[in-house]
């Protein structure tokens, strides 16, 4: 694909306030897609349901095969909504400019008829979430060396986005479902639909909040204050999931007021014991020293203060043993006071009220802000409520 500059230009125009369907239609039609709709239909057997391999934040994903034998993943976005157009341009503009072993590779796109399609390399082992949380029919051996490799790979990908790429990018939605695994279980960051350019002359980006509850940094979730340290926080949550094999949002230990895995990790930090976090299925094969380092790095990344979180290049150095993990005092927090868990607490209360009234809680939706502490009275979280795997 050779229109990355134009795509980013279009993205920036949108970010600067291009409004209305006519303007967006012009932007979307501004360049030719690498693939024709006919090619994509042939590759996916006309988007046959048997070829559907997943659901991204903005549409279904299909497996396909090109005439030369190349296996592809096709993300189909809705062109009927303004949001679909924005996310398509955003993802195309961002990922087409980036090349790194730990970022999913974009082969091209298709803008034809009413279709908005992104064509990616196919990742044989689907998402980290499916492998880590023991989804049915997934039989992968995530031993300790593999988990460490995955964690370091994610960190390298983020370090590239934040510090090494020509365009400095904040992903905004780092989580296990947005990390894909290739045939050798190498991790690749995907789903750049929410990504934002990190302009160096600005200390932060003020933007409408978007992301996934349980993975969003508190300063961003509550006040819309976005820097690359928001990704660092999300990485810390994912690192804890890799260590424990547990989903941050679905884990609530019995006989505890903790609302999520991170909350439990913070409690264990205060008691000075980390061994309770390690996935029991790993048995004795765990390298205790490496596991303790990873836990300490994860808790450093999820510090409530963004200024106290490390950069991702520092994270890579610490995980690889080239840099000592600084000693940090346990953060004295409680269930009712720690803002890191506010959105999760509000979600729990939201779910309980729905269960009480007999209504089903939606798994993925946009909901009204649950607190007056958010950006404005009329703003809303454009957020995903992570489904249980």
C-alpha positions in Angstrom: 0.0 0.0 0.0 1.5 3.3 -1.1 -0.9 6.0 0.1 0.1 6.3 3.7 0.9 10.1 3.5 -2.5 10.8 2.0 -4.3 8.6 4.5 -2.6 10.5 7.4 -3.5 13.8 5.8 -7.1 12.7 5.6 -7.0 11.6 9.2 -5.6 14.9 10.3 -8.3 16.8 8.4 -10.9 14.7 10.2 -9.2 15.4 13.6 -9.2 19.1 12.7 -13.0 19.1 12.4 -14.1 18.2 8.9 -17.8 17.6 9.3 -20.7 16.3 7.3 -21.3 13.2 5.2 -20.3 15.0 1.9 -16.8 15.9 3.2 -16.2 12.4 4.6 -17.4 10.7 1.4 -14.9 12.9 -0.5 -12.1 11.8 1.8 -13.0 8.2 1.7 -13.1 8.2 -2.1 -9.9 10.2 -2.3 -7.7 7.3 -3.1 -7.9 3.8 -4.7 -7.9 0.7 -2.6 -5.2 -1.9 -3.1 -7.8 -4.6 -3.5 -11.1 -4.7 -5.5 -14.3 -5.8 -3.8 -14.4 -8.7 -6.3 -11.0 -9.9 -5.1 -12.1 -9.7 -1.5 -15.3 -11.5 -2.1 -13.5 -14.3 -4.0 -10.9 -14.6 -1.2 -13.5 -14.8 1.6 -16.1 -16.9 -0.4 -18.4 -13.9 -0.4 -17.9 -13.2 3.4 -19.1 -16.7 4.2 -20.0 -17.2 7.8 -17.6 -20.2 8.1 -14.7 -17.8 7.3 -15.6 -15.4 10.1 -12.7 -15.6 12.6 -13.6 -12.8 15.1 -15.1 -9.4 15.8 -13.0 -6.3 16.1 -14.1 -3.2 17.9 -15.6 -1.9 14.7 -16.7 -4.8 12.7 -16.4 -8.5 11.8 -13.1 -10.1 10.7 -12.9 -12.8 8.0 -10.2 -15.2 6.9 -9.5 -15.3 3.2 -7.0 -16.6 0.7 -5.6 -14.8 -2.4 -4.9 -16.6 -5.7 -1.2 -16.7 -4.9 -2.0 -18.7 -1.7 -1.5 -15.8 0.7 -3.8 -16.1 3.7 -5.3 -12.8 4.8 -7.6 -11.4 7.5 -10.2 -8.9 6.2 -11.7 -6.4 8.6 -15.1 -5.2 7.5 -16.3 -1.8 8.9 -19.6 -0.2 8.6 -19.6 2.6 6.0 -23.1 3.7 7.0 -22.0 5.5 10.1 -19.9 8.5 10.6 -18.0 6.6 13.3 -17.2 3.7 10.8 -15.7 6.2 8.3 -13.6 7.8 11.0 -12.3 4.6 12.4 -11.5 3.3 8.9 -9.5 6.4 7.9 -7.8 6.4 11.3 -6.7 2.8 11.2 -5.7 2.9 7.6 -3.7 6.2 8.1 -2.0 4.9 11.2 -1.0 1.4 10.4 -0.1 2.0 6.8 2.8 4.2 8.0 4.2 1.6 10.4 6.4 -1.4 10.0 7.6 -3.3 13.0 7.8 -7.1 13.9 5.3 -6.5 16.8 2.7 -4.6 14.8 0.2 -6.4 12.6 1.0 -5.8 8.9 -1.5 -4.1 6.7 -1.6 -5.5 3.1 -4.0 -2.9 1.8 -7.6 -1.8 1.7 -10.8 -1.6 -0.4 -13.1 1.3 -0.7 -15.9 0.3 -3.1 -19.6 0.4 -3.2 -20.7 0.5 0.5 -17.8 -1.5 1.7 -14.9 -0.3 3.9 -12.3 -3.1 4.1 -8.9 -3.5 5.6 -6.7 -6.4 4.6 -4.2 -7.7 7.1 -1.7 -10.5 7.4 -3.4 -13.6 8.9 -2.4 -14.5 12.4 -2.6 -18.2 12.9 -3.2 -18.2 16.7 -5.9 -15.5 16.9 -5.8 -13.2 19.9 -3.8 -13.4 23.1 -7.1 -13.3 25.0 -8.4 -16.5 23.5 -5.1 -18.2 24.3 -4.6 -16.8 27.7 -8.1 -17.2 29.1 -8.5 -20.8 27.9 -11.3 -20.1 25.4 -12.9 -23.4 24.2 -11.2 -25.1 21.3 -8.0 -23.2 21.9 -5.1 -25.5 22.8 -2.0 -23.5 23.1 0.9 -24.1 25.4 1.6 -20.7 27.0 4.5 -21.8 29.2 6.5 -19.3 31.1 9.2 -18.5 28.5 6.4 -18.0 25.9 4.6 -15.6 28.3 7.7 -13.6 28.9 8.4 -13.4 25.2 4.9 -12.2 24.5 5.1 -9.6 27.2 8.5 -8.3 25.9 7.1 -8.3 22.3 4.1 -6.1 23.2 6.4 -3.7 25.1 8.7 -3.5 22.0 5.8 -2.7 19.8 4.6 0.1 22.1 8.1 1.5 22.5 8.2 1.7 18.7 4.9 3.5 18.5 5.8 6.0 21.3 9.5 6.6 20.7 10.9 5.2 17.5 8.3 5.7 14.8 8.3 8.9 12.7 4.7 9.4 13.8 4.4 9.2 17.6 1.2 7.3 18.3 -0.9 6.5 21.3 -2.9 3.3 20.7 -5.6 4.0 23.3 -7.0 0.4 23.4 -4.2 -2.0 24.5 -5.7 -5.2 25.8 -5.3 -8.9 25.3 -8.0 -9.1 22.5 -6.0 -6.5 20.5 -2.8 -8.5 20.7 -2.6 -11.2 18.0 -0.3 -14.2 17.9 1.4 -15.6 14.8 2.3 -19.3 14.2 5.3 -19.0 16.5 3.3 -17.2 19.2 5.0 -13.9 18.5 2.7 -11.0 19.6 1.5 -8.3 17.2 -0.5 -5.2 18.3 -3.6 -4.7 16.2 -6.8 -2.6 16.0 -5.6 1.0 15.5 -9.1 2.4 15.1 -8.9 4.5 18.2 -5.2 5.5 17.9 -4.2 9.1 18.1 -1.1 11.0 16.9 1.0 12.3 19.9 2.1 15.7 18.9 5.4 16.4 20.5 4.8 20.1 21.0 1.8 19.4 23.2 2.1 18.0 26.7 -1.1 16.0 26.2 -4.1 15.4 24.0 -7.5 16.4 25.2 -10.0 14.1 23.6 -13.3 12.4 24.1 -12.7 9.2 26.1 -12.6 5.9 24.2 -11.3 2.6 25.2 -12.1 -0.4 27.4 -13.1 -0.3 31.0 -10.5 -1.9 33.2 -7.6 -1.0 30.8 -7.9 2.8 30.7 -5.6 5.0 32.8 -7.5 7.0 35.4 -6.4 10.4 34.2 -7.7 9.5 30.8 -10.9 7.7 31.8 -12.0 10.4 34.1 -10.7 13.6 32.6 -9.7 12.9 29.0 -6.0 13.7 29.6 -4.2 11.5 27.1 -0.5 10.9 26.8 1.6 7.8 25.8 1.5 7.0 29.6 -2.1 5.8 29.1 -0.8 3.0 26.9 1.8 2.2 29.5 -0.9 1.8 32.1 -2.9 -0.5 29.8 0.2 -2.6 29.1 0.6 -3.0 32.9 -2.8 -4.5 33.1 -2.2 -6.9 30.2 1.1 -7.9 31.8 -0.7 -8.9 35.0 -3.1 -11.0 32.8 -0.2 -12.7 31.1 1.3 -13.6 34.5 -1.9 -14.8 36.1 -3.9 -16.2 33.2 -6.9 -14.2 34.5 -9.0 -11.5 32.8 -8.6 -8.2 34.7 -12.3 -7.4 34.6 -13.7 -10.9 35.3 -11.5 -11.7 38.3 -12.9 -11.0 41.7 -11.2 -13.0 44.5 -13.6 -14.5 47.1 -13.5 -13.0 50.6 -12.2 -9.7 49.2 -13.5 -6.3 48.3 -11.2 -6.2 45.2 -13.1 -5.5 42.0 -10.5 -6.6 39.5 -7.2 -8.4 39.0 -5.2 -5.1 39.3 -6.9 -4.3 42.5 -6.0 -7.7 43.9 -2.3 -7.2 42.7 -2.2 -3.9 44.6 -3.4 -5.7 47.7 -0.7 -8.4 47.3 1.9 -5.7 46.8 1.0 -4.1 50.1 1.5 -7.5 51.8 4.8 -8.1 50.0 3.7 -11.3 48.3 3.5 -11.7 44.6 3.4 -15.5 44.3 -0.4 -15.5 44.5 -0.6 -13.8 41.2 1.2 -16.5 39.2 -1.0 -18.8 37.1 -1.2 -22.0 39.0 -1.3 -24.1 35.8 2.4 -23.2 35.2 3.4 -25.3 38.2 7.1 -25.3 39.0 8.3 -24.2 35.6 8.0 -20.6 36.4 11.2 -18.6 36.8 10.4 -16.9 40.1 12.9 -14.1 39.6 11.5 -13.2 36.2 7.9 -13.5 37.4 8.6 -11.1 40.3 10.3 -8.7 37.9 7.3 -8.8 35.6 4.9 -8.2 38.4 6.9 -5.2 39.7 7.1 -3.7 36.2 3.4 -4.2 35.7 2.6 -2.4 39.0 5.1 0.4 38.1 3.2 0.8 34.8 -0.1 1.0 36.5 0.9 3.6 39.0 -2.0 6.1 39.6 0.3 8.9 38.6 1.3 9.0 34.9 4.6 10.8 35.7 5.7 7.9 37.8 5.1 5.3 35.1 8.2 4.3 33.0 8.5 4.7 29.3 8.0 1.6 27.2 11.7 1.5 26.2 12.5 1.4 29.9 10.0 -1.4 30.3 11.7 -3.4 27.6 15.1 -2.9 29.3 13.7 -4.0 32.7 12.0 -7.1 31.3 15.1 -8.1 29.5 17.2 -7.6 32.6 19.3 -4.7 31.3 17.9 -2.2 33.7 17.0 -2.6 37.4 13.4 -2.2 38.4 13.2 0.8 40.7 11.9 0.2 44.2 8.4 1.7 44.6 6.4 2.0 47.8 3.0 0.2 47.7 0.3 2.7 46.9 -2.0 3.1 49.9 -5.4 2.8 48.4 -8.8 1.4 49.2 -11.8 0.1 47.3 -13.6 3.4 47.9 -10.8 5.8 47.2 -8.5 4.6 44.4 -9.6 6.3 41.1 -7.9 3.6 39.1 -10.9 1.3 39.9 -13.7 3.9 39.7 -14.9 2.9 36.3 -14.8 -0.8 37.2 -16.7 -0.1 40.4 -19.3 1.9 38.5 -19.6 -0.9 36.0 -20.2 -3.4 38.7 -22.9 -1.2 40.2 -24.4 -0.7 36.7 -24.5 -4.5 36.2 -26.0 -5.1 39.6 -28.8 -2.6 39.0 -29.6 -4.2 35.7 -29.7 -7.7 37.2 -31.9 -6.4 39.9 -34.3 -4.9 37.4 -34.2 -8.1 35.3 -32.6 -6.5 32.2 -29.6 -7.9 30.4 -26.4 -5.9 30.4 -25.0 -5.3 26.9 -21.5 -6.6 26.3 -20.3 -3.9 24.0 -22.0 -0.5 24.0 -21.6 3.2 24.4 -23.0 4.2 27.8 -23.5 7.5 29.6 -20.7 8.6 31.8 -21.2 7.2 35.2 -19.7 10.1 37.1 -19.7 13.8 37.2 -15.9 13.7 37.3 -15.8 13.1 33.6 -14.9 15.7 30.9 -18.3 17.3 30.7 -21.8 16.8 31.8 -22.9 15.8 28.3 -19.9 13.7 27.4 -20.0 9.9 27.1 -17.6 7.0 27.3 -17.1 5.7 23.8 -16.1 2.4 25.5 -16.2 -1.3 25.1 -17.3 -3.5 27.9 -15.0 -6.5 27.4 -17.0 -9.7 26.8 -16.3 -12.7 29.0 -14.2 -15.3 27.2 
